[in-house]
Amino acid sequence: MPYPETTDAFTVTDIKTWSNFKRQEVPLKKFEDHDIDIAVEACGVCASDIHTITGGWSTDIPLPLCVGHEIIGKAIRVGPKVKNIKVGDRVGVGAQIWADLTCPQCKSDNENYCPNQIDTYGGKYPDGTVTHGGYSSHVRAHEYFTFKIPDNLETTIAAPMLCAGLTTYSPLKRLGAGPGKKVAIVGLGGLGHFGVLWSVALGAETYVISHSERKREDALKLGAKDFIVTNKEGWANDWKFTFDFIINTADATHHFNLKDYFSTLKVNGTFHMVGFPDEPLKELPVTAFAPNGCFMGASHIGSRPEMEEMFELASKQNIKSWVQTIDISEEGCKEAVERLYKNENVRYRLCLTGYDKVFGKRD
């Protein structure tokens, strides 16, 4: 049965053939008073999609599964208790689609840490319905996790901000990026290029740390002051006690000599991770933190207030994602996830488009 009971989705049916997509109808949860139905117009392709469908983070995923959590489209149905969205609005949904909104975390604008939070895809509602993402015709979302998109941000520019953008903006804000701070971004990819954009926009002196020279020019175009290459012995020596904090966007941290990175931090500086590798980190002695009293941490996406603040910043400063587009189809989805998996000519975010050509107008 088609929408409104189901969404027309491009799904993965087996993690052994993770890049093969099958078009099929999958169920939507029951429509409730605070829900919004969105006719999807574009969806960013996130590394989380790859980690999920390959079984890298867990082989226990619900199948068939439609991924995608950088979703922008038009609101076509609005529940009677929805306050701030109306039919026809251009709206977005990121990596979280529900939380209880009653726990201490939710009440303190930390709903992204709600113990009952539900991911936009691969999660389960209390009635057992599996959540499916934006490689599909429609998404049904709670109003709290649905965001108006500023008029001056193009859809394909704004879509990757809903996950990659927020995931880097939140720790930069919480760690205090701004004038007088020196911030390093490890890795210049989908996450990393946003890290540089936000850090510069917030007024911090920003550096990029990378394993090769290949992306130096891009880093400087994005606003970085300097580009640090780690492929030589002793690379960290010239940067000891330099950075207030480091945002690590790489998902190869299990290969790092973390003590080198820690050494570049100021006293009580923080090495903060938003790139999550499939493999565990190497064993690390406690003494690795002692020379400068540094800390190591990680974070999960961001909150609603941070999302709204991020979009306001992007709108006011005309900040643009570096995006390449691919028309959605079984072949298009396959191309997108394989290019991202191989890191093959991706600078720096892929976005699926052309939804009306496949699904038709969905008013």
Secondary structure by P-SEA (a helix, b strand, c coil): ccccccccccccccccccccccbbbbbbccccccbbbbcccbbbbcaaaaaaaaccccccccccbbbbcbbbbbbccccccccccccccccccccccccccccccccccccccccccccccccccccbbbbbcccccbbbbccccccccccccccccccccccaaaaaaaaaaaacccccbbbbbccccaaaaaaaaaaaaaccbbbbbcccccaaaaaaaaccccccccccccccccccccccbbbbccccccccaaaaaaaacccccccccccccccccccccccccccccccccccccccaaaaaaaaaaaaaaccccccccccccaaaaaaaaaaaaaccccccbbbbccccccccccc
